[in-house]
Amino acid sequence: MLRREGVPTDVLLTAVHGGLLEFASSGADRLRFVHPLVREAVWYDVESARAVASAADGVRTPSAD
């Protein structure tokens, strides 16, 4: 099964076809980034998106009293 950490299979296969991921030699159900720089760039974007989402969760709109 290709589903990893909540990522749908079609998204993972798109990343494979796009050249970002490849099937690992240890098994067809494992994927790896094609290059360490690709991995770092993707994780940087993921962490940035998480930080923005976390900050947005902390922002509250004033209540109308």
All heavy atoms as TSV, in Angstrom:
chain	resi	resn	atom	element	x	y	z
A	1	MET	N	N	0.838	-1.176	0.000
A	1	MET	CA	C	0.000	0.000	0.000
A	1	MET	C	C	0.889	1.247	0.000
A	1	MET	O	O	1.844	1.337	0.739
A	1	MET	CB	C	-0.910	-0.010	1.223
A	1	MET	CG	C	-1.746	1.214	1.361
A	1	MET	SD	S	-2.714	1.186	2.870
A	1	MET	CE	C	-4.307	1.400	2.169
A	2	LEU	N	N	0.558	2.210	-0.822
A	2	LEU	CA	C	1.381	3.404	-0.947
A	2	LEU	C	C	0.962	4.541	-0.036
A	2	LEU	O	O	1.658	5.523	0.078
A	2	LEU	CB	C	1.352	3.903	-2.390
A	2	LEU	CG	C	2.078	3.031	-3.395
A	2	LEU	CD1	C	1.909	3.609	-4.785
A	2	LEU	CD2	C	3.535	2.914	-3.046
A	3	ARG	N	N	-0.149	4.435	0.614
A	3	ARG	CA	C	-0.623	5.543	1.443
A	3	ARG	C	C	0.297	5.696	2.655
A	3	ARG	O	O	0.497	4.772	3.418
A	3	ARG	CB	C	-2.058	5.273	1.877
A	3	ARG	CG	C	-2.667	6.422	2.576
A	3	ARG	CD	C	-4.107	6.119	2.936
A	3	ARG	NE	N	-4.736	7.373	3.182
A	3	ARG	CZ	C	-5.670	7.912	2.433
A	3	ARG	NH1	N	-6.123	7.256	1.402
A	3	ARG	NH2	N	-6.168	9.074	2.709
A	4	ARG	N	N	0.854	6.880	2.803
A	4	ARG	CA	C	1.782	7.148	3.908
A	4	ARG	C	C	1.369	8.416	4.626
A	4	ARG	O	O	1.167	9.450	4.001
A	4	ARG	CB	C	3.211	7.339	3.389
A	4	ARG	CG	C	3.789	6.091	2.767
A	4	ARG	CD	C	4.219	5.126	3.868
A	4	ARG	NE	N	4.871	3.991	3.293
A	4	ARG	CZ	C	4.392	2.762	3.315
A	4	ARG	NH1	N	3.242	2.509	3.873
A	4	ARG	NH2	N	5.057	1.775	2.790
A	5	GLU	N	N	1.246	8.323	5.929
A	5	GLU	CA	C	0.958	9.473	6.777
A	5	GLU	C	C	-0.169	10.341	6.226
A	5	GLU	O	O	-0.073	11.555	6.182
A	5	GLU	CB	C	2.216	10.295	6.982
A	5	GLU	CG	C	3.283	9.537	7.753
A	5	GLU	CD	C	4.471	10.407	8.091
A	5	GLU	OE1	O	4.294	11.612	8.333
A	5	GLU	OE2	O	5.574	9.883	8.120
A	6	GLY	N	N	-1.230	9.696	5.768
A	6	GLY	CA	C	-2.393	10.423	5.311
A	6	GLY	C	C	-2.294	10.996	3.912
A	6	GLY	O	O	-3.163	11.744	3.490
A	7	VAL	N	N	-1.230	10.683	3.181
A	7	VAL	CA	C	-1.086	11.184	1.812
A	7	VAL	C	C	-1.753	10.192	0.870
A	7	VAL	O	O	-1.394	9.019	0.840
A	7	VAL	CB	C	0.398	11.356	1.432
A	7	VAL	CG1	C	0.538	11.854	0.008
A	7	VAL	CG2	C	1.096	12.280	2.415
A	8	PRO	N	N	-2.732	10.635	0.086
A	8	PRO	CA	C	-3.432	9.724	-0.828
A	8	PRO	C	C	-2.504	9.126	-1.888
A	8	PRO	O	O	-1.538	9.758	-2.318
A	8	PRO	CB	C	-4.489	10.614	-1.483
A	8	PRO	CG	C	-4.617	11.801	-0.598
A	8	PRO	CD	C	-3.282	11.971	0.063
A	9	THR	N	N	-2.818	7.924	-2.298
A	9	THR	CA	C	-2.019	7.204	-3.275
A	9	THR	C	C	-1.833	7.988	-4.564
A	9	THR	O	O	-0.732	8.026	-5.117
A	9	THR	CB	C	-2.662	5.836	-3.580
A	9	THR	OG1	O	-2.750	5.101	-2.362
A	9	THR	CG2	C	-1.847	5.046	-4.570
A	10	ASP	N	N	-2.886	8.649	-5.043
A	10	ASP	CA	C	-2.751	9.377	-6.309
A	10	ASP	C	C	-1.748	10.525	-6.198
A	10	ASP	O	O	-1.024	10.828	-7.150
A	10	ASP	CB	C	-4.106	9.871	-6.818
A	10	ASP	CG	C	-4.810	10.822	-5.867
A	10	ASP	OD1	O	-4.621	10.704	-4.640
A	10	ASP	OD2	O	-5.566	11.679	-6.357
A	11	VAL	N	N	-1.646	11.148	-5.038
A	11	VAL	CA	C	-0.672	12.216	-4.841
A	11	VAL	C	C	0.741	11.644	-4.853
A	11	VAL	O	O	1.648	12.214	-5.467
A	11	VAL	CB	C	-0.944	12.971	-3.519
A	11	VAL	CG1	C	0.166	13.954	-3.196
A	11	VAL	CG2	C	-2.291	13.676	-3.583
A	12	LEU	N	N	0.931	10.507	-4.207
A	12	LEU	CA	C	2.247	9.872	-4.199
A	12	LEU	C	C	2.659	9.439	-5.600
A	12	LEU	O	O	3.806	9.647	-6.011
A	12	LEU	CB	C	2.250	8.673	-3.251
A	12	LEU	CG	C	2.073	9.010	-1.775
A	12	LEU	CD1	C	1.917	7.743	-0.963
A	12	LEU	CD2	C	3.232	9.846	-1.269
A	13	LEU	N	N	1.731	8.860	-6.354
A	13	LEU	CA	C	2.050	8.437	-7.720
A	13	LEU	C	C	2.348	9.638	-8.619
A	13	LEU	O	O	3.212	9.560	-9.500
A	13	LEU	CB	C	0.918	7.590	-8.294
A	13	LEU	CG	C	0.774	6.207	-7.659
A	13	LEU	CD1	C	-0.439	5.484	-8.220
A	13	LEU	CD2	C	2.038	5.380	-7.859
A	14	THR	N	N	1.674	10.743	-8.396
A	14	THR	CA	C	1.964	11.964	-9.154
A	14	THR	C	C	3.391	12.429	-8.863
A	14	THR	O	O	4.118	12.840	-9.773
A	14	THR	CB	C	0.955	13.077	-8.806
A	14	THR	OG1	O	-0.348	12.639	-9.167
A	14	THR	CG2	C	1.277	14.363	-9.528
A	15	ALA	N	N	3.801	12.346	-7.603
A	15	ALA	CA	C	5.172	12.712	-7.228
A	15	ALA	C	C	6.187	11.767	-7.863
A	15	ALA	O	O	7.268	12.190	-8.269
A	15	ALA	CB	C	5.323	12.731	-5.713
A	16	VAL	N	N	5.842	10.483	-7.990
A	16	VAL	CA	C	6.722	9.517	-8.661
A	16	VAL	C	C	6.839	9.879	-10.138
A	16	VAL	O	O	7.947	9.971	-10.688
A	16	VAL	CB	C	6.207	8.066	-8.492
A	16	VAL	CG1	C	6.971	7.109	-9.400
A	16	VAL	CG2	C	6.322	7.630	-7.041
A	17	HIS	N	N	5.711	10.104	-10.787
A	17	HIS	CA	C	5.724	10.450	-12.212
A	17	HIS	C	C	6.392	11.792	-12.463
A	17	HIS	O	O	6.981	12.004	-13.524
A	17	HIS	CB	C	4.307	10.443	-12.783
A	17	HIS	CG	C	3.697	9.082	-12.829
A	17	HIS	ND1	N	4.185	8.059	-13.609
A	17	HIS	CD2	C	2.647	8.561	-12.163
A	17	HIS	CE1	C	3.472	6.977	-13.433
A	17	HIS	NE2	N	2.521	7.248	-12.543
A	18	GLY	N	N	6.332	12.694	-11.494
A	18	GLY	CA	C	6.964	13.999	-11.619
A	18	GLY	C	C	8.450	13.998	-11.308
A	18	GLY	O	O	9.124	15.016	-11.440
A	19	GLY	N	N	8.963	12.868	-10.860
A	19	GLY	CA	C	10.388	12.748	-10.599
A	19	GLY	C	C	10.842	13.198	-9.225
A	19	GLY	O	O	12.036	13.367	-8.995
A	20	LEU	N	N	9.901	13.393	-8.297
A	20	LEU	CA	C	10.285	13.784	-6.939
A	20	LEU	C	C	10.541	12.585	-6.037
A	20	LEU	O	O	11.384	12.637	-5.143
A	20	LEU	CB	C	9.197	14.650	-6.306
A	20	LEU	CG	C	8.935	15.982	-6.997
A	20	LEU	CD1	C	7.744	16.673	-6.360
A	20	LEU	CD2	C	10.162	16.857	-6.943
A	21	LEU	N	N	9.776	11.523	-6.252
A	21	LEU	CA	C	9.907	10.289	-5.474
A	21	LEU	C	C	10.210	9.133	-6.411
A	21	LEU	O	O	9.884	9.177	-7.592
A	21	LEU	CB	C	8.603	9.980	-4.726
A	21	LEU	CG	C	8.137	10.954	-3.666
A	21	LEU	CD1	C	6.754	10.557	-3.151
A	21	LEU	CD2	C	9.127	11.030	-2.517
A	22	GLU	N	N	10.795	8.094	-5.835
A	22	GLU	CA	C	11.015	6.854	-6.580
A	22	GLU	C	C	10.775	5.684	-5.641
A	22	GLU	O	O	10.812	5.832	-4.422
A	22	GLU	CB	C	12.419	6.805	-7.166
A	22	GLU	CG	C	13.527	6.775	-6.132
A	22	GLU	CD	C	14.912	6.886	-6.740
A	22	GLU	OE1	O	15.025	7.062	-7.953
A	22	GLU	OE2	O	15.881	6.782	-5.973
A	23	PHE	N	N	10.506	4.535	-6.225
A	23	PHE	CA	C	10.317	3.346	-5.405
A	23	PHE	C	C	11.668	2.903	-4.874
A	23	PHE	O	O	12.656	2.851	-5.597
A	23	PHE	CB	C	9.666	2.224	-6.227
A	23	PHE	CG	C	8.234	2.510	-6.557
A	23	PHE	CD1	C	7.875	3.020	-7.793
A	23	PHE	CD2	C	7.236	2.301	-5.619
A	23	PHE	CE1	C	6.556	3.309	-8.096
A	23	PHE	CE2	C	5.916	2.584	-5.901
A	23	PHE	CZ	C	5.577	3.084	-7.151
A	24	ALA	N	N	11.722	2.614	-3.586
A	24	ALA	CA	C	12.965	2.205	-2.935
A	24	ALA	C	C	13.313	0.781	-3.356
A	24	ALA	O	O	12.436	-0.037	-3.629
A	24	ALA	CB	C	12.822	2.285	-1.425
A	25	SER	N	N	14.589	0.487	-3.392
A	25	SER	CA	C	15.039	-0.846	-3.786
A	25	SER	C	C	14.671	-1.903	-2.751
A	25	SER	O	O	14.633	-3.085	-3.065
A	25	SER	CB	C	16.544	-0.846	-4.017
A	25	SER	OG	O	17.218	-0.461	-2.839
A	26	SER	N	N	14.344	-1.465	-1.531
A	26	SER	CA	C	14.011	-2.417	-0.466
A	26	SER	C	C	12.586	-2.954	-0.582
A	26	SER	O	O	12.222	-3.861	0.141
A	26	SER	CB	C	14.203	-1.765	0.895
A	26	SER	OG	O	13.365	-0.633	1.011
A	27	GLY	N	N	11.783	-2.389	-1.460
A	27	GLY	CA	C	10.426	-2.907	-1.622
A	27	GLY	C	C	9.559	-1.953	-2.416
A	27	GLY	O	O	9.731	-0.742	-2.359
A	28	ALA	N	N	8.613	-2.516	-3.155
A	28	ALA	CA	C	7.748	-1.718	-4.015
A	28	ALA	C	C	6.757	-0.875	-3.213
A	28	ALA	O	O	6.157	0.038	-3.755
A	28	ALA	CB	C	6.997	-2.628	-4.981
A	29	ASP	N	N	6.590	-1.177	-1.939
A	29	ASP	CA	C	5.653	-0.397	-1.125
A	29	ASP	C	C	6.349	0.740	-0.379
A	29	ASP	O	O	5.740	1.423	0.424
A	29	ASP	CB	C	4.912	-1.294	-0.143
A	29	ASP	CG	C	5.837	-1.941	0.881
A	29	ASP	OD1	O	7.027	-2.095	0.582
A	29	ASP	OD2	O	5.348	-2.295	1.956
A	30	ARG	N	N	7.629	0.960	-0.677
A	30	ARG	CA	C	8.380	2.036	-0.025
A	30	ARG	C	C	8.822	3.051	-1.062
A	30	ARG	O	O	9.241	2.698	-2.157
A	30	ARG	CB	C	9.597	1.471	0.698
A	30	ARG	CG	C	9.199	0.556	1.853
A	30	ARG	CD	C	10.416	0.119	2.611
A	30	ARG	NE	N	11.181	1.272	3.039
A	30	ARG	CZ	C	11.277	1.679	4.304
A	30	ARG	NH1	N	10.671	1.020	5.244
A	30	ARG	NH2	N	12.001	2.726	4.617
A	31	LEU	N	N	8.735	4.318	-0.682
A	31	LEU	CA	C	9.150	5.398	-1.565
A	31	LEU	C	C	10.271	6.180	-0.915
A	31	LEU	O	O	10.406	6.199	0.306
A	31	LEU	CB	C	7.975	6.339	-1.839
A	31	LEU	CG	C	6.794	5.734	-2.584
A	31	LEU	CD1	C	5.612	6.684	-2.562
A	31	LEU	CD2	C	7.173	5.400	-4.004
A	32	ARG	N	N	11.069	6.829	-1.751
A	32	ARG	CA	C	12.120	7.707	-1.234
A	32	ARG	C	C	12.256	8.887	-2.179
A	32	ARG	O	O	11.890	8.819	-3.345
A	32	ARG	CB	C	13.443	6.981	-1.079
A	32	ARG	CG	C	14.060	6.562	-2.372
A	32	ARG	CD	C	15.359	5.786	-2.141
A	32	ARG	NE	N	16.188	5.800	-3.315
A	32	ARG	CZ	C	17.231	6.592	-3.507
A	32	ARG	NH1	N	17.610	7.418	-2.561
A	32	ARG	NH2	N	17.923	6.562	-4.617
A	33	PHE	N	N	12.774	9.989	-1.646
A	33	PHE	CA	C	13.044	11.148	-2.481
A	33	PHE	C	C	14.207	10.821	-3.409
A	33	PHE	O	O	15.127	10.094	-3.039
A	33	PHE	CB	C	13.373	12.369	-1.626
A	33	PHE	CG	C	12.184	12.919	-0.908
A	33	PHE	CD1	C	11.963	12.642	0.421
A	33	PHE	CD2	C	11.262	13.714	-1.573
A	33	PHE	CE1	C	10.857	13.150	1.083
A	33	PHE	CE2	C	10.155	14.226	-0.926
A	33	PHE	CZ	C	9.952	13.940	0.408
A	34	VAL	N	N	14.181	11.396	-4.608
A	34	VAL	CA	C	15.214	11.091	-5.594
A	34	VAL	C	C	16.562	11.716	-5.248
A	34	VAL	O	O	17.601	11.252	-5.723
A	34	VAL	CB	C	14.793	11.518	-7.020
A	34	VAL	CG1	C	13.582	10.733	-7.477
A	34	VAL	CG2	C	14.522	13.004	-7.107
A	35	HIS	N	N	16.547	12.761	-4.416
A	35	HIS	CA	C	17.791	13.435	-4.056
A	35	HIS	C	C	17.594	14.131	-2.703
A	35	HIS	O	O	16.498	14.604	-2.411
A	35	HIS	CB	C	18.142	14.471	-5.133
A	35	HIS	CG	C	19.531	14.990	-5.014
A	35	HIS	ND1	N	19.862	16.019	-4.160
A	35	HIS	CD2	C	20.673	14.625	-5.641
A	35	HIS	CE1	C	21.159	16.267	-4.263
A	35	HIS	NE2	N	21.668	15.442	-5.152
A	36	PRO	N	N	18.639	14.211	-1.907
A	36	PRO	CA	C	18.522	14.881	-0.601
A	36	PRO	C	C	18.056	16.341	-0.700
A	36	PRO	O	O	17.337	16.816	0.176
A	36	PRO	CB	C	19.928	14.800	-0.015
A	36	PRO	CG	C	20.563	13.632	-0.691
A	36	PRO	CD	C	19.963	13.588	-2.067
A	37	LEU	N	N	18.436	17.045	-1.757
A	37	LEU	CA	C	17.997	18.433	-1.901
A	37	LEU	C	C	16.495	18.516	-2.151
A	37	LEU	O	O	15.834	19.446	-1.676
A	37	LEU	CB	C	18.756	19.123	-3.033
A	37	LEU	CG	C	20.234	19.395	-2.761
A	37	LEU	CD1	C	20.896	19.970	-4.006
A	37	LEU	CD2	C	20.413	20.311	-1.581
A	38	VAL	N	N	15.952	17.539	-2.864
A	38	VAL	CA	C	14.504	17.491	-3.086
A	38	VAL	C	C	13.802	17.277	-1.755
A	38	VAL	O	O	12.826	17.954	-1.431
A	38	VAL	CB	C	14.128	16.383	-4.092
A	38	VAL	CG1	C	12.624	16.208	-4.182
A	38	VAL	CG2	C	14.717	16.679	-5.467
A	39	ARG	N	N	14.313	16.345	-0.963
A	39	ARG	CA	C	13.734	16.070	0.351
A	39	ARG	C	C	13.751	17.315	1.233
A	39	ARG	O	O	12.751	17.666	1.847
A	39	ARG	CB	C	14.492	14.923	1.033
A	39	ARG	CG	C	13.899	14.544	2.394
A	39	ARG	CD	C	14.750	13.550	3.152
A	39	ARG	NE	N	16.029	14.151	3.487
A	39	ARG	CZ	C	17.205	13.644	3.148
A	39	ARG	NH1	N	17.296	12.524	2.468
A	39	ARG	NH2	N	18.322	14.255	3.487
A	40	GLU	N	N	14.888	17.999	1.270
A	40	GLU	CA	C	15.004	19.198	2.103
A	40	GLU	C	C	14.042	20.293	1.648
A	40	GLU	O	O	13.413	20.959	2.473
A	40	GLU	CB	C	16.440	19.725	2.085
A	40	GLU	CG	C	17.423	18.829	2.806
A	40	GLU	CD	C	17.076	18.652	4.274
A	40	GLU	OE1	O	16.717	19.634	4.944
A	40	GLU	OE2	O	17.170	17.514	4.755
A	41	ALA	N	N	13.913	20.480	0.342
A	41	ALA	CA	C	13.009	21.509	-0.179
A	41	ALA	C	C	11.565	21.195	0.171
A	41	ALA	O	O	10.801	22.074	0.581
A	41	ALA	CB	C	13.176	21.642	-1.688
A	42	VAL	N	N	11.176	19.934	0.017
A	42	VAL	CA	C	9.798	19.537	0.332
A	42	VAL	C	C	9.530	19.696	1.814
A	42	VAL	O	O	8.515	20.270	2.214
A	42	VAL	CB	C	9.517	18.093	-0.135
A	42	VAL	CG1	C	8.194	17.590	0.406
A	42	VAL	CG2	C	9.540	18.017	-1.661
A	43	TRP	N	N	10.430	19.213	2.662
A	43	TRP	CA	C	10.210	19.327	4.102
A	43	TRP	C	C	10.217	20.773	4.560
A	43	TRP	O	O	9.481	21.142	5.486
A	43	TRP	CB	C	11.222	18.497	4.888
A	43	TRP	CG	C	10.890	17.051	4.874
A	43	TRP	CD1	C	11.677	16.037	4.420
A	43	TRP	CD2	C	9.673	16.432	5.308
A	43	TRP	NE1	N	11.031	14.843	4.538
A	43	TRP	CE2	C	9.790	15.052	5.093
A	43	TRP	CE3	C	8.490	16.904	5.847
A	43	TRP	CZ2	C	8.778	14.157	5.391
A	43	TRP	CZ3	C	7.473	16.006	6.153
A	43	TRP	CH2	C	7.637	14.654	5.928
A	44	TYR	N	N	11.024	21.616	3.926
A	44	TYR	CA	C	11.014	23.042	4.257
A	44	TYR	C	C	9.631	23.634	3.993
A	44	TYR	O	O	9.089	24.365	4.824
A	44	TYR	CB	C	12.084	23.778	3.452
A	44	TYR	CG	C	12.077	25.261	3.701
A	44	TYR	CD1	C	12.693	25.797	4.826
A	44	TYR	CD2	C	11.441	26.134	2.818
A	44	TYR	CE1	C	12.678	27.163	5.074
A	44	TYR	CE2	C	11.431	27.496	3.056
A	44	TYR	CZ	C	12.044	28.005	4.172
A	44	TYR	OH	O	12.026	29.348	4.414
A	45	ASP	N	N	9.056	23.298	2.828
A	45	ASP	CA	C	7.715	23.790	2.499
A	45	ASP	C	C	6.668	23.250	3.461
A	45	ASP	O	O	5.758	23.966	3.872
A	45	ASP	CB	C	7.333	23.422	1.063
A	45	ASP	CG	C	8.043	24.292	0.040
A	45	ASP	OD1	O	8.651	25.307	0.427
A	45	ASP	OD2	O	7.981	23.953	-1.159
A	46	VAL	N	N	6.785	21.985	3.832
A	46	VAL	CA	C	5.828	21.378	4.758
A	46	VAL	C	C	5.905	22.068	6.118
A	46	VAL	O	O	4.881	22.427	6.699
A	46	VAL	CB	C	6.080	19.856	4.902
A	46	VAL	CG1	C	5.304	19.272	6.068
A	46	VAL	CG2	C	5.722	19.140	3.609
A	47	GLU	N	N	7.110	22.258	6.612
A	47	GLU	CA	C	7.280	22.903	7.917
A	47	GLU	C	C	6.795	24.352	7.880
A	47	GLU	O	O	6.190	24.833	8.845
A	47	GLU	CB	C	8.739	22.824	8.376
A	47	GLU	CG	C	9.170	21.414	8.739
A	47	GLU	CD	C	8.325	20.819	9.860
A	47	GLU	OE1	O	7.981	21.531	10.817
A	47	GLU	OE2	O	8.012	19.635	9.769
A	48	SER	N	N	7.037	25.059	6.783
A	48	SER	CA	C	6.554	26.430	6.656
A	48	SER	C	C	5.030	26.471	6.679
A	48	SER	O	O	4.432	27.329	7.336
A	48	SER	CB	C	7.068	27.059	5.359
A	48	SER	OG	O	8.464	27.184	5.398
A	49	ALA	N	N	4.404	25.548	5.968
A	49	ALA	CA	C	2.939	25.499	5.933
A	49	ALA	C	C	2.384	25.176	7.322
A	49	ALA	O	O	1.373	25.749	7.741
A	49	ALA	CB	C	2.470	24.464	4.922
A	50	ARG	N	N	3.039	24.289	8.041
A	50	ARG	CA	C	2.593	23.955	9.400
A	50	ARG	C	C	2.715	25.156	10.322
A	50	ARG	O	O	1.858	25.401	11.164
A	50	ARG	CB	C	3.402	22.783	9.947
A	50	ARG	CG	C	3.020	21.467	9.356
A	50	ARG	CD	C	3.805	20.350	9.982
A	50	ARG	NE	N	3.463	19.074	9.368
A	50	ARG	CZ	C	4.190	17.995	9.462
A	50	ARG	NH1	N	5.310	18.012	10.152
A	50	ARG	NH2	N	3.804	16.882	8.874
A	51	ALA	N	N	3.795	25.916	10.174
A	51	ALA	CA	C	3.991	27.091	11.024
A	51	ALA	C	C	2.910	28.137	10.755
A	51	ALA	O	O	2.372	28.738	11.686
A	51	ALA	CB	C	5.375	27.689	10.789
A	52	VAL	N	N	2.580	28.330	9.488
A	52	VAL	CA	C	1.529	29.284	9.140
A	52	VAL	C	C	0.189	28.821	9.690
A	52	VAL	O	O	-0.567	29.610	10.267
A	52	VAL	CB	C	1.455	29.480	7.607
A	52	VAL	CG1	C	0.201	30.242	7.211
A	52	VAL	CG2	C	2.701	30.197	7.114
A	53	ALA	N	N	-0.103	27.533	9.546
A	53	ALA	CA	C	-1.366	27.001	10.058
A	53	ALA	C	C	-1.426	27.127	11.582
A	53	ALA	O	O	-2.465	27.471	12.140
A	53	ALA	CB	C	-1.529	25.547	9.639
A	54	SER	N	N	-0.318	26.868	12.235
A	54	SER	CA	C	-0.274	26.976	13.693
A	54	SER	C	C	-0.489	28.427	14.133
A	54	SER	O	O	-1.220	28.693	15.092
A	54	SER	CB	C	1.067	26.464	14.209
A	54	SER	OG	O	1.154	26.619	15.594
A	55	ALA	N	N	0.139	29.358	13.439
A	55	ALA	CA	C	-0.035	30.768	13.762
A	55	ALA	C	C	-1.467	31.211	13.516
A	55	ALA	O	O	-2.038	31.970	14.299
A	55	ALA	CB	C	0.925	31.620	12.940
A	56	ALA	N	N	-2.072	30.707	12.448
A	56	ALA	CA	C	-3.451	31.056	12.139
A	56	ALA	C	C	-4.400	30.513	13.196
A	56	ALA	O	O	-5.398	31.151	13.527
A	56	ALA	CB	C	-3.833	30.538	10.760
A	57	ASP	N	N	-4.092	29.346	13.740
A	57	ASP	CA	C	-4.916	28.781	14.811
A	57	ASP	C	C	-4.857	29.638	16.066
A	57	ASP	O	O	-5.816	29.713	16.818
A	57	ASP	CB	C	-4.464	27.362	15.167
A	57	ASP	CG	C	-4.853	26.348	14.112
A	57	ASP	OD1	O	-5.745	26.652	13.285
A	57	ASP	OD2	O	-4.283	25.244	14.118
A	58	GLY	N	N	-3.724	30.307	16.270
A	58	GLY	CA	C	-3.570	31.134	17.459
A	58	GLY	C	C	-4.200	32.512	17.343
A	58	GLY	O	O	-4.357	33.209	18.325
A	59	VAL	N	N	-4.554	32.893	16.128
A	59	VAL	CA	C	-5.166	34.208	15.914
A	59	VAL	C	C	-6.660	34.081	16.148
A	59	VAL	O	O	-7.323	33.244	15.570
A	59	VAL	CB	C	-4.904	34.712	14.481
A	59	VAL	CG1	C	-5.660	36.012	14.219
A	59	VAL	CG2	C	-3.421	34.895	14.259
A	60	ARG	N	N	-7.172	34.930	16.989
A	60	ARG	CA	C	-8.602	34.891	17.295
A	60	ARG	C	C	-9.230	36.199	16.841
A	60	ARG	O	O	-8.642	37.255	16.977
A	60	ARG	CB	C	-8.834	34.682	18.765
A	60	ARG	CG	C	-8.294	33.369	19.221
A	60	ARG	CD	C	-8.595	33.130	20.654
A	60	ARG	NE	N	-7.978	31.872	21.030
A	60	ARG	CZ	C	-8.228	31.245	22.133
A	60	ARG	NH1	N	-9.066	31.771	22.999
A	60	ARG	NH2	N	-7.650	30.113	22.411
A	61	THR	N	N	-10.406	36.070	16.341
A	61	THR	CA	C	-11.124	37.272	15.946
A	61	THR	C	C	-11.815	37.849	17.179
A	61	THR	O	O	-12.257	37.106	18.060
A	61	THR	CB	C	-12.166	36.961	14.863
A	61	THR	OG1	O	-13.047	35.953	15.347
A	61	THR	CG2	C	-11.495	36.474	13.602
A	62	PRO	N	N	-11.895	39.153	17.267
A	62	PRO	CA	C	-12.551	39.758	18.434
A	62	PRO	C	C	-14.027	39.362	18.482
A	62	PRO	O	O	-14.686	39.303	17.469
A	62	PRO	CB	C	-12.406	41.257	18.213
A	62	PRO	CG	C	-11.604	41.443	16.985
A	62	PRO	CD	C	-11.398	40.129	16.348
A	63	SER	N	N	-14.480	39.068	19.669
A	63	SER	CA	C	-15.892	38.707	19.810
A	63	SER	C	C	-16.725	39.959	19.928
A	63	SER	O	O	-16.295	40.985	20.456
A	63	SER	CB	C	-16.098	37.813	21.031
A	63	SER	OG	O	-15.691	38.508	22.189
A	64	ALA	N	N	-17.930	39.878	19.406
A	64	ALA	CA	C	-18.852	41.011	19.493
A	64	ALA	C	C	-19.628	40.900	20.797
A	64	ALA	O	O	-20.477	40.066	20.945
A	64	ALA	CB	C	-19.792	41.005	18.285
A	65	ASP	N	N	-19.260	41.721	21.741
A	65	ASP	CA	C	-19.944	41.691	23.052
A	65	ASP	C	C	-21.010	42.734	23.122
A	65	ASP	O	O	-20.973	43.782	22.671
A	65	ASP	CB	C	-18.957	41.897	24.202
A	65	ASP	CG	C	-18.069	40.677	24.366
A	65	ASP	OD1	O	-18.526	39.551	24.103
A	65	ASP	OD2	O	-16.896	40.857	24.771
